[in-house]
Amino acid sequence: MKEICILRTVSLHSTQGVVHIESVGYDPEDQTNIEYDARQLLEDLPSLYRMAQQSIKMQENYTTQRFVDFKKELAEDWKGKRGRQKK
């Protein structure tokens, strides 16, 4: 099974009982057409929503922690460089 990362949806439309999603990934060759059973998609939406919210929260926490660590690193680097320079 081939895995791709979907970067964005290019086209979204429906026909009788089917939702069609055309998307692209980071690689131009990763253009994908997905046909989703409409009823199954509706059943999956609450879980997909919760999982997306959880993933965004994890990403925000990771980014915040990176900046906290960076701030500490900068403080340590500048700690010994305060005051007058020794001759």
C-alpha positions, -999 to 999 in steps of 0.1 A, spaced: 0 0 0 13 34 -10 11 62 16 9 99 7 6 130 27 -24 151 15 -14 187 15 -47 202 3 -79 194 -14 -81 205 -50 -117 195 -59 -146 183 -38 -179 172 -52 -206 145 -48 -226 122 -70 -254 98 -58 -241 83 -26 -205 91 -32 -182 120 -22 -153 126 -46 -122 142 -32 -93 152 -54 -62 161 -35 -24 168 -39 5 160 -17 40 175 -14 52 156 -44 35 167 -77 30 130 -86 9 125 -55 -23 137 -70 -50 114 -56 -87 109 -63 -107 94 -34 -142 82 -37 -158 80 -3 -192 63 5 -213 93 17 -229 74 46 -196 61 58 -180 95 56 -208 110 77 -203 82 103 -165 89 104 -168 127 106 -170 130 144 -139 108 148 -121 126 121 -129 160 137 -117 149 171 -85 134 157 -78 165 137 -83 187 168 -60 164 188 -33 165 162 -35 203 160 -32 206 198 -2 183 198 15 204 170 8 236 190 23 221 222 54 209 203 59 243 187 55 261 220 80 238 237 105 244 209 103 281 215 106 277 253 137 255 248 151 281 224 145 309 249 163 290 276 192 283 252 195 320 243 194 329 279 223 305 287 243 317 257 240 354 268 243 347 305 281 348 305 283 377 281 268 404 303 288 432 319 321 447 309 345 427 288 376 416 305 408 431 292 
